[in-house]
Amino acid sequence: MPVSMGDEVMTVALPRQSAGPRTGSPGPSGPPGSAGSPGGLTLLVIEDDPAGSLAIPELLDASGGRMRVRTARNLTEAERLLTDDVHCILLDLALSDGSAAGGAQEEGGGELDILRRVLRLAPRHAVLALTAEDEAERAAEAVRVGAQDFLFRDELDGRVLSRAVRYAVERKRADLAQRQLTESRLRAQENARLERGLLPTPLLDGSELRFAARYRPGRSRALLGGDFYDTVRTADGTVHAMIGDVCGHGPDEAALGVELRIAWRALTFAGLCGDQLLGTLQRVLEHERSSDEIFATLCTVDIAPDGRRAGLCLAGHPAPLVAGGGRGPRLLPHHEEGGGPALGVLPKARWPRTQVELGGSWSLMMYTDGLIEGRIGQGEQRLGQEGMLGIVGHRMAAGLRGEELLDAVLAEVRELNGDELTDDVAVMLLDRG
C-alpha cells in the first residue's frame, strides 16, 4: 500500500522471516525484551491478506535504529515467530477465524475473538490492533479487551506507527509493573492478616487482672517473629501466663513459636502445669523443629485465684519483674538452682516450680531477651535486666501503667539503642489492684 510522507511516496514490502529457535517463555521479572537488545525493537505483524497489500513503512526506534519486522499469516505461524526478542504485536483485526490455527470461533467471542486469542498467546507482549477507519467503535473495544492501542490502516505512516509501537511497549511494561506491585501488596496484606490472626487473644473472662502486651518482630516487614506469649484463665480461677522465644528470626521460627503457644494453651486447659507441661512442650518442639540445633526459652507463671501468690517456672528464660507493695520493680525470685534449661537442649531435663508471693496490689511484667539485649549508646554495653528495672521504675514513678507503660519503656529502649531493635521483642503486663 503506498503511503504518503510529505512529497515522497514510500512503500516497504514486508519481509517474511523464518522462525528462529524459541528461547522460552518470558519470566515474571519483566516483559519480553525488557533487557533491551543491540538491534532495537522487533515488531511481529499478524495479517493474512493474500495480495500483500498491507505495507509497513520503515520504522525507527527511539535511538534512531531500524525496527525489525516479522510477519505471520495465522496464529500457528505467529506462535513460532513469537520469540523473547519480540517487543510488540501488530494484529490485523480483519484476520479471518479460519487462519487462527484452524480453530473455530469461541462461543461468546464475537468479532474480537482473534484478539482474545492473541492476548492469551502473548500475555506479556504489547499488542496494537489494526482496523479500518470506519470501525472506530471496534477499535475502542479492542483497547477495552486488552490491546495497548489501535491504529487505522489509512494512517499507517512510519512516524505514527513507530511512535505507537514505542508507546505500546512502554505502556505494557508499566501495566506489568503495576500488576506485579498490586499482587505484591495483596500478598503482603494476606500475610499480614494471617500473622495477625496467629497472635493470641487473652482469655481472662471473670478475672480481675488487667492485661497489656506489645510485640515487635525483628524480621523486616513481618508481623510475627520467633517470640510468643499467651495468657488464659482456667475453670478453677487460676490465671496462667507464658512467654517464650524460639532461637532465630525467620518464618520457620515464627511458625514453631505459634505451634508451641497453641500447644501450651491446650495443655494448660487440660490441667497440666509446671514440669509436666514443660516436658510435654519439649517433646512437641523436638518433633516439630527443622534442626536439632533449634531450641526455645520459656517462662510460665500460674497465679492463684486469690491473686496473692504464683508459681514460676523458667526454662532458660529471663525472670519476670514485679512491682507493688510499696516497692519498686524487682526480679521475681527463682529456684536456687536457677530454673531449668531451654526446651530442646537436654533430653531429660527438669524444670522446678518456685512459689512466689505477690501481695495484694502488683504489676507483673514478662518479656523476651530482645528487650534487654539492646545497646546503650555507641559502645558494646547492653541494657541488661538492671537497666530495664531502672527504666520501668522511672516510668512507673511517673504514674504510667498498662499500655502507656509498655509504649514508654519500648520507646526508651529503642532510643538508647540508637535505632530499631534487631531482635524480636515481646512484652506482657498483668496488673492487679
Sequence and secondary structure as in RCSB ss.txt:
>XXXX:A:sequence
MPVSMGDEVMTVALPRQSAGPRTGSPGPSGPPGSAGSPGGLTLLVIEDDPAGSLAIPELLDASGGRMRVRTARNL
TEAERLLTDDVHCILLDLALSDGSAAGGAQEEGGGELDILRRVLRLAPRHAVLALTAEDEAERAAEAVRVGAQDF
LFRDELDGRVLSRAVRYAVERKRADLAQRQLTESRLRAQENARLERGLLPTPLLDGSELRFAARYRPGRSRALLG
GDFYDTVRTADGTVHAMIGDVCGHGPDEAALGVELRIAWRALTFAGLCGDQLLGTLQRVLEHERSSDEIFATLCT
VDIAPDGRRAGLCLAGHPAPLVAGGGRGPRLLPHHEEGGGPALGVLPKARWPRTQVELGGSWSLMMYTDGLIEGR
IGQGEQRLGQEGMLGIVGHRMAAGLRGEELLDAVLAEVRELNGDELTDDVAVMLLDRG
>XXXX:A:secstr
  EEETTEEE                 TTSSTTTT  TT  EEEEE   TT        B TTS B EEEEESSH
HHHHHH  TT  EEEEETT  GGGTTT    TTTGGGHHHHHHHHH TTSEEEEEE TT HHHHHHHHHHT SEE
EEGGG  HHHHHHHHHHHHHHHHHHHHHHHHHHHHHHHHHHHHHHHHHS   B TT   EEEEEEE SSTT S  
SEEEEEEE TTS EEEEEEEESS SHHHHHHHHHHHHHHHHHHHTT  HHHHHHHHHHHHHHH SSTT  EEEEE
EEE TTSSEEEEEEEB    EEEETTEEEEE    TT  B  BTTSTT     EEEE  SSEEEEEE GGGTSSB
STTSS B HHHHHHHHHHHHHHTT  HHHHHHHHHHHHHHHHTS  SS EEEEEEEE 
